[in-house]
Amino acid sequence: MSREVLLKVPHGLHLSPISQLVRCASAFGSSITLEFDGRTADAKSVYDLMQLAAPYGANLKVEAQGVDAEAALSSIAQLFDGGFIVVTD
């Protein structure tokens, strides 16, 4: 299953949102990939995600395969929808 997401982070997909994305994706057993501009990256790999070089406003395709794919897509979409803003107590 797959889903399109919009990158709302002002400086694009850089180390801070990537670390959040990897942490989120790693919580799931499913295989999760992101695709941008003809390139595909493992969502559990910082190195792969850095290679995407996705800028602000980019549309990315997130694909997940596995038993918890739906939950994985939902969680990752929430990160993108929220602009990777972390709320702390």
Secondary structure, DSSP 8 states (H G I E B T S, - for coil): -EEEEE---TT-S-HHHHHHHHHHHHTSSSEEEEEETTEEEETT-HHHHHHH---TT-EEEEEEESTTHHHHHHHHHHHHHTTT-----
